[in-house]
Amino acid sequence: MKLWHIKIIRGPGDNLMIVVNYKSEEEQFDAEEVSSMVLTKIKEITKAYIGSTVKHVVVNVTAYFTYQYIMT
């Protein structure tokens, strides 16, 4: 797994932006763009693994973590 060195800056509208070196250029992305990139990559990996197009997916984000869950 590659490690990315990033920095966080204030962008337009006081939104946080992630600054990375991407293809030898400094690029700025907001959280929505990064989330989209991660989901797109997961979709590509899944398609290659199962050998067919991914049409439907459920994304679940736990809203509450118990102390015991966090410690595992």
Backbone as XML, in Angstrom:
<?xml version="1.0"?>
<chain id="A" units="angstrom">
  <residue number="1" name="MET">
    <atom name="N" x="0.843" y="-1.174" z="0.000"/>
    <atom name="CA" x="0.000" y="0.000" z="0.000"/>
    <atom name="C" x="0.893" y="1.245" z="0.000"/>
  </residue>
  <residue number="2" name="LYS">
    <atom name="N" x="0.586" y="2.176" z="-0.860"/>
    <atom name="CA" x="1.333" y="3.413" z="-0.914"/>
    <atom name="C" x="0.929" y="4.316" z="0.247"/>
  </residue>
  <residue number="3" name="LEU">
    <atom name="N" x="1.893" y="5.033" z="0.765"/>
    <atom name="CA" x="1.615" y="6.059" z="1.756"/>
    <atom name="C" x="1.651" y="7.407" z="1.055"/>
  </residue>
  <residue number="4" name="TRP">
    <atom name="N" x="0.657" y="8.218" z="1.309"/>
    <atom name="CA" x="0.585" y="9.532" z="0.689"/>
    <atom name="C" x="0.904" y="10.586" z="1.731"/>
  </residue>
  <residue number="5" name="HIS">
    <atom name="N" x="1.753" y="11.505" z="1.371"/>
    <atom name="CA" x="2.045" y="12.632" z="2.231"/>
    <atom name="C" x="1.131" y="13.773" z="1.796"/>
  </residue>
  <residue number="6" name="ILE">
    <atom name="N" x="0.299" y="14.209" z="2.713"/>
    <atom name="CA" x="-0.676" y="15.243" z="2.382"/>
    <atom name="C" x="-0.565" y="16.387" z="3.377"/>
  </residue>
  <residue number="7" name="LYS">
    <atom name="N" x="-1.137" y="17.503" z="2.998"/>
    <atom name="CA" x="-1.325" y="18.580" z="3.949"/>
    <atom name="C" x="-2.750" y="19.090" z="3.779"/>
  </residue>
  <residue number="8" name="ILE">
    <atom name="N" x="-3.268" y="19.687" z="4.827"/>
    <atom name="CA" x="-4.635" y="20.196" z="4.846"/>
    <atom name="C" x="-4.566" y="21.720" z="4.866"/>
  </residue>
  <residue number="9" name="ILE">
    <atom name="N" x="-5.356" y="22.362" z="3.987"/>
    <atom name="CA" x="-5.393" y="23.822" z="3.942"/>
    <atom name="C" x="-6.840" y="24.289" z="3.938"/>
  </residue>
  <residue number="10" name="ARG">
    <atom name="N" x="-7.041" y="25.573" z="4.160"/>
    <atom name="CA" x="-8.363" y="26.175" z="4.015"/>
    <atom name="C" x="-8.559" y="26.550" z="2.551"/>
  </residue>
  <residue number="11" name="GLY">
    <atom name="N" x="-9.690" y="26.114" z="2.000"/>
    <atom name="CA" x="-9.986" y="26.411" z="0.609"/>
    <atom name="C" x="-11.097" y="27.431" z="0.498"/>
  </residue>
  <residue number="12" name="PRO">
    <atom name="N" x="-11.688" y="27.547" z="-0.688"/>
    <atom name="CA" x="-12.792" y="28.479" z="-0.901"/>
    <atom name="C" x="-13.954" y="28.183" z="0.058"/>
  </residue>
  <residue number="13" name="GLY">
    <atom name="N" x="-14.579" y="29.227" z="0.560"/>
    <atom name="CA" x="-15.702" y="29.047" z="1.463"/>
    <atom name="C" x="-15.292" y="28.471" z="2.807"/>
  </residue>
  <residue number="14" name="ASP">
    <atom name="N" x="-14.010" y="28.591" z="3.151"/>
    <atom name="CA" x="-13.478" y="28.085" z="4.413"/>
    <atom name="C" x="-13.555" y="26.559" z="4.520"/>
  </residue>
  <residue number="15" name="ASN">
    <atom name="N" x="-13.700" y="25.869" z="3.373"/>
    <atom name="CA" x="-13.707" y="24.411" z="3.358"/>
    <atom name="C" x="-12.280" y="23.882" z="3.454"/>
  </residue>
  <residue number="16" name="LEU">
    <atom name="N" x="-12.132" y="22.727" z="4.076"/>
    <atom name="CA" x="-10.819" y="22.101" z="4.148"/>
    <atom name="C" x="-10.498" y="21.437" z="2.817"/>
  </residue>
  <residue number="17" name="MET">
    <atom name="N" x="-9.262" y="21.578" z="2.391"/>
    <atom name="CA" x="-8.791" y="20.975" z="1.154"/>
    <atom name="C" x="-7.576" y="20.112" z="1.474"/>
  </residue>
  <residue number="18" name="ILE">
    <atom name="N" x="-7.457" y="18.999" z="0.766"/>
    <atom name="CA" x="-6.323" y="18.107" z="0.904"/>
    <atom name="C" x="-5.384" y="18.387" z="-0.253"/>
  </residue>
  <residue number="19" name="VAL">
    <atom name="N" x="-4.121" y="18.667" z="0.058"/>
    <atom name="CA" x="-3.121" y="18.979" z="-0.963"/>
    <atom name="C" x="-2.178" y="17.793" z="-1.085"/>
  </residue>
  <residue number="20" name="VAL">
    <atom name="N" x="-2.049" y="17.257" z="-2.297"/>
    <atom name="CA" x="-1.166" y="16.116" z="-2.550"/>
    <atom name="C" x="-0.367" y="16.367" z="-3.818"/>
  </residue>
  <residue number="21" name="ASN">
    <atom name="N" x="0.738" y="15.674" z="-3.943"/>
    <atom name="CA" x="1.473" y="15.642" z="-5.209"/>
    <atom name="C" x="0.909" y="14.479" z="-6.005"/>
  </residue>
  <residue number="22" name="TYR">
    <atom name="N" x="0.281" y="14.774" z="-7.123"/>
    <atom name="CA" x="-0.368" y="13.772" z="-7.954"/>
    <atom name="C" x="0.157" y="13.912" z="-9.363"/>
  </residue>
  <residue number="23" name="LYS">
    <atom name="N" x="0.806" y="12.859" z="-9.848"/>
    <atom name="CA" x="1.403" y="12.862" z="-11.187"/>
    <atom name="C" x="2.343" y="14.051" z="-11.345"/>
  </residue>
  <residue number="24" name="SER">
    <atom name="N" x="3.218" y="14.226" z="-10.349"/>
    <atom name="CA" x="4.263" y="15.261" z="-10.340"/>
    <atom name="C" x="3.727" y="16.690" z="-10.275"/>
  </residue>
  <residue number="25" name="GLU">
    <atom name="N" x="2.473" y="16.860" z="-9.908"/>
    <atom name="CA" x="1.911" y="18.195" z="-9.753"/>
    <atom name="C" x="1.178" y="18.282" z="-8.432"/>
  </residue>
  <residue number="26" name="GLU">
    <atom name="N" x="1.205" y="19.470" z="-7.823"/>
    <atom name="CA" x="0.466" y="19.678" z="-6.586"/>
    <atom name="C" x="-1.006" y="19.886" z="-6.920"/>
  </residue>
  <residue number="27" name="GLU">
    <atom name="N" x="-1.854" y="19.070" z="-6.337"/>
    <atom name="CA" x="-3.298" y="19.130" z="-6.584"/>
    <atom name="C" x="-4.035" y="19.341" z="-5.263"/>
  </residue>
  <residue number="28" name="GLN">
    <atom name="N" x="-5.179" y="20.026" z="-5.325"/>
    <atom name="CA" x="-6.025" y="20.238" z="-4.158"/>
    <atom name="C" x="-7.372" y="19.563" z="-4.395"/>
  </residue>
  <residue number="29" name="PHE">
    <atom name="N" x="-7.820" y="18.816" z="-3.380"/>
    <atom name="CA" x="-9.095" y="18.116" z="-3.479"/>
    <atom name="C" x="-9.903" y="18.381" z="-2.213"/>
  </residue>
  <residue number="30" name="ASP">
    <atom name="N" x="-11.222" y="18.513" z="-2.366"/>
    <atom name="CA" x="-12.056" y="18.612" z="-1.169"/>
    <atom name="C" x="-12.482" y="17.206" z="-0.749"/>
  </residue>
  <residue number="31" name="ALA">
    <atom name="N" x="-13.107" y="17.101" z="0.415"/>
    <atom name="CA" x="-13.455" y="15.794" z="0.983"/>
    <atom name="C" x="-14.363" y="14.991" z="0.058"/>
  </residue>
  <residue number="32" name="GLU">
    <atom name="N" x="-15.293" y="15.648" z="-0.608"/>
    <atom name="CA" x="-16.201" y="14.943" z="-1.516"/>
    <atom name="C" x="-15.444" y="14.319" z="-2.681"/>
  </residue>
  <residue number="33" name="GLU">
    <atom name="N" x="-14.460" y="15.037" z="-3.208"/>
    <atom name="CA" x="-13.669" y="14.490" z="-4.313"/>
    <atom name="C" x="-12.847" y="13.276" z="-3.867"/>
  </residue>
  <residue number="34" name="VAL">
    <atom name="N" x="-12.258" y="13.369" z="-2.680"/>
    <atom name="CA" x="-11.464" y="12.252" z="-2.174"/>
    <atom name="C" x="-12.360" y="11.036" z="-1.939"/>
  </residue>
  <residue number="35" name="SER">
    <atom name="N" x="-13.531" y="11.261" z="-1.345"/>
    <atom name="CA" x="-14.477" y="10.155" z="-1.127"/>
    <atom name="C" x="-14.869" y="9.512" z="-2.446"/>
  </residue>
  <residue number="36" name="SER">
    <atom name="N" x="-15.134" y="10.324" z="-3.449"/>
    <atom name="CA" x="-15.491" y="9.813" z="-4.773"/>
    <atom name="C" x="-14.365" y="8.985" z="-5.376"/>
  </residue>
  <residue number="37" name="MET">
    <atom name="N" x="-13.133" y="9.457" z="-5.230"/>
    <atom name="CA" x="-11.977" y="8.719" z="-5.758"/>
    <atom name="C" x="-11.824" y="7.365" z="-5.067"/>
  </residue>
  <residue number="38" name="VAL">
    <atom name="N" x="-12.008" y="7.350" z="-3.751"/>
    <atom name="CA" x="-11.883" y="6.096" z="-2.999"/>
    <atom name="C" x="-12.956" y="5.110" z="-3.437"/>
  </residue>
  <residue number="39" name="LEU">
    <atom name="N" x="-14.206" y="5.564" z="-3.545"/>
    <atom name="CA" x="-15.287" y="4.670" z="-3.968"/>
    <atom name="C" x="-15.090" y="4.177" z="-5.399"/>
  </residue>
  <residue number="40" name="THR">
    <atom name="N" x="-14.600" y="5.040" z="-6.278"/>
    <atom name="CA" x="-14.328" y="4.641" z="-7.657"/>
    <atom name="C" x="-13.258" y="3.556" z="-7.701"/>
  </residue>
  <residue number="41" name="LYS">
    <atom name="N" x="-12.203" y="3.722" z="-6.912"/>
    <atom name="CA" x="-11.134" y="2.722" z="-6.882"/>
    <atom name="C" x="-11.648" y="1.393" z="-6.325"/>
  </residue>
  <residue number="42" name="ILE">
    <atom name="N" x="-12.465" y="1.449" z="-5.274"/>
    <atom name="CA" x="-13.055" y="0.228" z="-4.711"/>
    <atom name="C" x="-13.903" y="-0.471" z="-5.765"/>
  </residue>
  <residue number="43" name="LYS">
    <atom name="N" x="-14.654" y="0.300" z="-6.544"/>
    <atom name="CA" x="-15.492" y="-0.277" z="-7.598"/>
    <atom name="C" x="-14.633" y="-0.965" z="-8.662"/>
  </residue>
  <residue number="44" name="GLU">
    <atom name="N" x="-13.528" y="-0.322" z="-9.062"/>
    <atom name="CA" x="-12.633" y="-0.907" z="-10.063"/>
    <atom name="C" x="-12.022" y="-2.217" z="-9.560"/>
  </residue>
  <residue number="45" name="ILE">
    <atom name="N" x="-11.570" y="-2.212" z="-8.312"/>
    <atom name="CA" x="-10.965" y="-3.416" z="-7.732"/>
    <atom name="C" x="-11.995" y="-4.536" z="-7.645"/>
  </residue>
  <residue number="46" name="THR">
    <atom name="N" x="-13.202" y="-4.199" z="-7.221"/>
    <atom name="CA" x="-14.266" y="-5.197" z="-7.107"/>
    <atom name="C" x="-14.628" y="-5.774" z="-8.466"/>
  </residue>
  <residue number="47" name="LYS">
    <atom name="N" x="-14.747" y="-4.917" z="-9.466"/>
    <atom name="CA" x="-15.071" y="-5.381" z="-10.821"/>
    <atom name="C" x="-14.010" y="-6.352" z="-11.328"/>
  </residue>
  <residue number="48" name="ALA">
    <atom name="N" x="-12.740" y="-6.023" z="-11.097"/>
    <atom name="CA" x="-11.657" y="-6.906" z="-11.534"/>
    <atom name="C" x="-11.696" y="-8.229" z="-10.782"/>
  </residue>
  <residue number="49" name="TYR">
    <atom name="N" x="-12.035" y="-8.199" z="-9.516"/>
    <atom name="CA" x="-12.046" y="-9.403" z="-8.685"/>
    <atom name="C" x="-13.203" y="-10.334" z="-9.043"/>
  </residue>
  <residue number="50" name="ILE">
    <atom name="N" x="-14.426" y="-9.764" z="-9.200"/>
    <atom name="CA" x="-15.584" y="-10.626" z="-9.464"/>
    <atom name="C" x="-15.820" y="-10.850" z="-10.958"/>
  </residue>
  <residue number="51" name="GLY">
    <atom name="N" x="-15.174" y="-10.041" z="-11.788"/>
    <atom name="CA" x="-15.263" y="-10.249" z="-13.232"/>
    <atom name="C" x="-16.548" y="-9.770" z="-13.869"/>
  </residue>
  <residue number="52" name="SER">
    <atom name="N" x="-17.301" y="-8.905" z="-13.207"/>
    <atom name="CA" x="-18.495" y="-8.336" z="-13.811"/>
    <atom name="C" x="-18.715" y="-6.926" z="-13.272"/>
  </residue>
  <residue number="53" name="THR">
    <atom name="N" x="-19.594" y="-6.210" z="-13.937"/>
    <atom name="CA" x="-19.858" y="-4.822" z="-13.580"/>
    <atom name="C" x="-20.604" y="-4.729" z="-12.255"/>
  </residue>
  <residue number="54" name="VAL">
    <atom name="N" x="-20.199" y="-3.782" z="-11.444"/>
    <atom name="CA" x="-20.878" y="-3.507" z="-10.177"/>
    <atom name="C" x="-21.958" y="-2.471" z="-10.459"/>
  </residue>
  <residue number="55" name="LYS">
    <atom name="N" x="-23.218" y="-2.854" z="-10.207"/>
    <atom name="CA" x="-24.334" y="-1.954" z="-10.497"/>
    <atom name="C" x="-24.942" y="-1.355" z="-9.238"/>
  </residue>
  <residue number="56" name="HIS">
    <atom name="N" x="-25.006" y="-2.121" z="-8.174"/>
    <atom name="CA" x="-25.646" y="-1.659" z="-6.943"/>
    <atom name="C" x="-24.720" y="-1.931" z="-5.761"/>
  </residue>
  <residue number="57" name="VAL">
    <atom name="N" x="-24.700" y="-1.000" z="-4.844"/>
    <atom name="CA" x="-23.841" y="-1.159" z="-3.673"/>
    <atom name="C" x="-24.507" y="-0.471" z="-2.477"/>
  </residue>
  <residue number="58" name="VAL">
    <atom name="N" x="-24.251" y="-1.011" z="-1.318"/>
    <atom name="CA" x="-24.723" y="-0.395" z="-0.079"/>
    <atom name="C" x="-23.501" y="0.038" z="0.709"/>
  </residue>
  <residue number="59" name="VAL">
    <atom name="N" x="-23.470" y="1.308" z="1.075"/>
    <atom name="CA" x="-22.386" y="1.846" z="1.895"/>
    <atom name="C" x="-22.976" y="2.155" z="3.259"/>
  </residue>
  <residue number="60" name="ASN">
    <atom name="N" x="-22.365" y="1.587" z="4.279"/>
    <atom name="CA" x="-22.872" y="1.779" z="5.636"/>
    <atom name="C" x="-21.817" y="2.490" z="6.469"/>
  </residue>
  <residue number="61" name="VAL">
    <atom name="N" x="-22.215" y="3.557" z="7.102"/>
    <atom name="CA" x="-21.316" y="4.284" z="7.991"/>
    <atom name="C" x="-21.929" y="4.259" z="9.381"/>
  </residue>
  <residue number="62" name="THR">
    <atom name="N" x="-21.223" y="3.645" z="10.307"/>
    <atom name="CA" x="-21.717" y="3.552" z="11.667"/>
    <atom name="C" x="-21.747" y="4.940" z="12.286"/>
  </residue>
  <residue number="63" name="ALA">
    <atom name="N" x="-22.884" y="5.307" z="12.838"/>
    <atom name="CA" x="-23.032" y="6.635" z="13.432"/>
    <atom name="C" x="-22.537" y="6.682" z="14.865"/>
  </residue>
  <residue number="64" name="TYR">
    <atom name="N" x="-22.455" y="5.538" z="15.519"/>
    <atom name="CA" x="-22.058" y="5.520" z="16.914"/>
    <atom name="C" x="-21.160" y="4.326" z="17.174"/>
  </residue>
  <residue number="65" name="PHE">
    <atom name="N" x="-20.043" y="4.564" z="17.795"/>
    <atom name="CA" x="-19.118" y="3.497" z="18.146"/>
    <atom name="C" x="-19.057" y="3.363" z="19.659"/>
  </residue>
  <residue number="66" name="THR">
    <atom name="N" x="-19.192" y="2.159" z="20.150"/>
    <atom name="CA" x="-19.024" y="1.934" z="21.576"/>
    <atom name="C" x="-17.535" y="1.919" z="21.904"/>
  </residue>
  <residue number="67" name="TYR">
    <atom name="N" x="-17.220" y="2.161" z="23.145"/>
    <atom name="CA" x="-15.827" y="2.141" z="23.587"/>
    <atom name="C" x="-15.205" y="0.780" z="23.291"/>
  </residue>
  <residue number="68" name="GLN">
    <atom name="N" x="-15.957" y="-0.278" z="23.548"/>
    <atom name="CA" x="-15.448" y="-1.633" z="23.322"/>
    <atom name="C" x="-15.132" y="-1.848" z="21.839"/>
  </residue>
  <residue number="69" name="TYR">
    <atom name="N" x="-15.989" y="-1.346" z="20.953"/>
    <atom name="CA" x="-15.757" y="-1.490" z="19.514"/>
    <atom name="C" x="-14.490" y="-0.748" z="19.099"/>
  </residue>
  <residue number="70" name="ILE">
    <atom name="N" x="-14.320" y="0.463" z="19.606"/>
    <atom name="CA" x="-13.155" y="1.261" z="19.256"/>
    <atom name="C" x="-11.864" y="0.579" z="19.693"/>
  </residue>
  <residue number="71" name="MET">
    <atom name="N" x="-11.895" y="-0.106" z="20.811"/>
    <atom name="CA" x="-10.697" y="-0.722" z="21.364"/>
    <atom name="C" x="-10.326" y="-2.037" z="20.674"/>
  </residue>
  <residue number="72" name="THR">
    <atom name="N" x="-11.166" y="-2.561" z="19.783"/>
    <atom name="CA" x="-10.836" y="-3.816" z="19.102"/>
    <atom name="C" x="-10.168" y="-3.567" z="17.779"/>
  </residue>
</chain>
